[in-house]
Amino acid sequence: MTETTPTAPASPQLWRADEGPGRVLELITTGRARTRTAIAEMTGLSRSTVGQRLDALFAAGLIRESDKNVPSRGRPSRALQLNPSAGLVISVDIGEERTRIAVTDLDTAILADRVERLAVGAGPVVLLDRITATVRDMITQAGLDGRPVAGIGFGLPAPVDYEAGKVLGWSIMSGWDDYDIRGHLRRTWQVPILIDNDVNVLTLAEHRRFWHDQRHLLYIKAGTGVGSGMVIDGRVNRGAQGAAGDIGHARINGFGDPQCRCGNRGCLESLVGGWALARDARGRHKDNSHDARDVVDQVKSGDSGAVTALRAAGRVLGEAVAYATSLLNPDVIVLGGILGTTGDHLMAGVREVVYQRSLPLATRQLQIVPTKYKSRAGIAGAAYLVRDHVLNPARLDAALATDGSPFATP
């Protein structure tokens, strides 16, 4: 199944949009209806029609019966569930110096993964070819040859036009601007390819895995750079051109005007980004700190100067988060990124300013918490990106109506 953009196609004439196999699968995967009887009650379809929809899903290998029975008013029924082995998902989390590549199932469980020293500075041609070769080797080594591939998900440390699947504008990914990433990868993979910026991918992973019952979430990534992602009414909000959440390059007054990597002055990132804290550490100690990892190591070793600087950075970051809290009124704010792994040093400053500057109505039920992910959040988010796309009810109905097979076999 070949895709060109993430835009969903019109539903085929074979099924109405709210009555097709895609809608039935959505009920099963969300847990809202997991038996034939429950599906019939939820949709209003007859049992025979429900049986036809389930037959299509069973034939495509998308569902299976669980070993568990579900109590009902009559005889207990076997629960229906997504078959995670129905397709493979290739997930790629590109960082400034390292790239994590994984093969997952449809439940986002990792079947194989590697971390490679593939720097974005190598350029798109070199990096994408290396990723392709690595994925092929991983699939073979894991004994997954011949399994259908549902799609490929990418998280990039750059502004991304989500619909076009391209890096646009200034970023650390020099040479990637407007490059046809999908076209390059489709020389090998004739599957849907979903591309988003890394913070949106992290936001999706955090929300889906830990906060799916919260409708409004703000995710802050505090690492080498600073960014944010938003879930509004249960969906990631990318803005009009995919630039929403670029909080790191908002100007923060009152803290000086240091030069930012983007060329402007006074950006939030130039004050609290990992590279900026390392810059300030070099000025204090004349040491060789050069990135966020060095700063974290200093804080964890008990360096009083580094701890004081990180706490101050938390208060500066809190100024920006307080503005966002008043604007968005989230249920929960999640602090992620490597600088957030240092305990309460950064978090304390953020909480202090947010609760001080935001109205009580916006904060009376607000939770401000560290990320629950230890690692691999980018991989999980990229996998969710693909899963949401290929299991979209209208898209799935179209695929099943065309050839009965939802995914491509390489």
Secondary structure, 3 states (H helix, E strand, C coil): CCCCCCCCCCCCCCCCCCCCHHHHHHHHHCCCCCCHHHHHHHHCCCHHHHHHHHHHHHHCCCEEEEEEEECCCCCCEEEEEECHHHCEEEEEEECCCCEEEEEECCCCCEEEEEEECCCHHHCHHHHHHHHHHHHHHHHHHCCCCCCCEEEEEEEECCCEECCCCEECCCCCCCCCECCCHHHHHCCCCCCCEEEEEHHHHHHHHHHHHHCCCCCCEEEEEECCCEEEEEEECCEECCCCCCCCCCHHHCECCCCCCCECCCCCECEHHHHHCHHHHHHHHHHHHCCCCCCHHHHHHHHHCCCHHHHHHHHHHHHHHHHHHHHHHHHHCCCEEEEECHHHHCCHHHHHHHHHHHHHHCCHHHHCCCEEEECCCCCCHHHHHHHHHHHHHHCCHHHHHHHHHHHCCCCECC
